[in-house]
């Protein structure tokens, strides 16, 4: 297994993954990146962020980028009054 580092870019902020994750191959890296992005999007939604965007830059142990995964959660919230019940 190889250790891959899932560095996150959010706007101007670069967050280095100092621990990394063991993955068997690039398909496992992609699956882990998608799961990680889903978690970050869920956290942003819980905080009420309506236009969260980020990117994983995944690097192998040598520091070579093996995957770049952009993700976004542009949501629109509309309060819709309930329909009147018919009698």
C-alpha positions in Angstrom: 0.0 0.0 0.0 1.0 3.6 -0.6 0.3 6.6 1.6 -1.5 9.4 -0.2 -1.8 12.9 1.1 -5.2 14.6 0.6 -4.3 18.3 0.6 -7.3 20.7 0.6 -7.6 24.0 -1.2 -10.4 26.3 -0.1 -10.2 29.7 -1.8 -6.8 31.1 -0.9 -6.3 28.6 1.9 -4.1 25.5 1.5 -4.5 22.9 4.1 -1.7 20.2 4.1 -2.6 16.6 5.0 0.3 15.7 7.3 -0.9 12.1 8.0 -2.0 10.7 4.7 -4.1 7.6 4.0 -3.0 4.2 2.9 -4.6 3.3 -0.4 -4.1 0.2 -2.6 -4.4 2.0 -6.0 -5.6 5.1 -7.7 -9.2 3.8 -7.8 -9.1 3.7 -4.0 -7.6 7.2 -3.9 -10.5 8.5 -6.0 -13.0 6.8 -3.8 -11.5 8.3 -0.7 -11.4 11.7 -2.3 -15.0 11.6 -3.2 -16.0 10.4 0.3 -13.9 13.2 1.8 -15.4 15.8 -0.4 -18.9 14.6 0.5 -18.0 15.0 4.2 -16.7 18.5 3.7 -19.8 19.5 1.7 -22.0 18.1 4.5 -20.1 20.1 7.1 -20.4 23.3 5.1 -24.2 22.7 4.7 -24.5 22.2 8.5 -22.8 25.6 9.0 -25.2 27.3 6.5 -22.6 27.9 3.8 -24.5 28.2 0.5 -21.6 28.4 -1.9 -18.9 26.1 -0.6 -16.1 25.2 -3.0 -12.9 23.4 -2.6 -10.4 21.0 -4.2 -8.3 18.0 -3.2 -4.8 17.9 -4.5 -3.8 14.3 -3.7 0.0 13.6 -3.7 1.8 10.3 -3.3 4.8 9.7 -1.0 7.2 11.4 -3.4 5.1 14.5 -3.5 3.8 14.0 -7.1 0.2 15.0 -7.6 -1.8 11.9 -8.7 -5.4 13.4 -8.5 -7.0 16.8 -8.4 -10.7 16.7 -7.4 -12.7 19.9 -7.5 -16.0 19.9 -5.5 -18.7 22.5 -4.9 -22.0 22.9 -3.1 -23.9 25.8 -4.6 -27.3 25.6 -3.0 -30.3 27.8 -2.9 -32.6 27.9 0.0 -36.2 29.0 -0.6 -38.9 29.1 2.1 -42.1 28.0 0.5 -45.4 28.4 2.4 -47.5 25.3 2.8 -50.3 24.7 0.4 -53.8 25.4 1.7 -55.7 22.2 2.6 -58.9 21.6 0.8 -61.9 21.0 3.0 
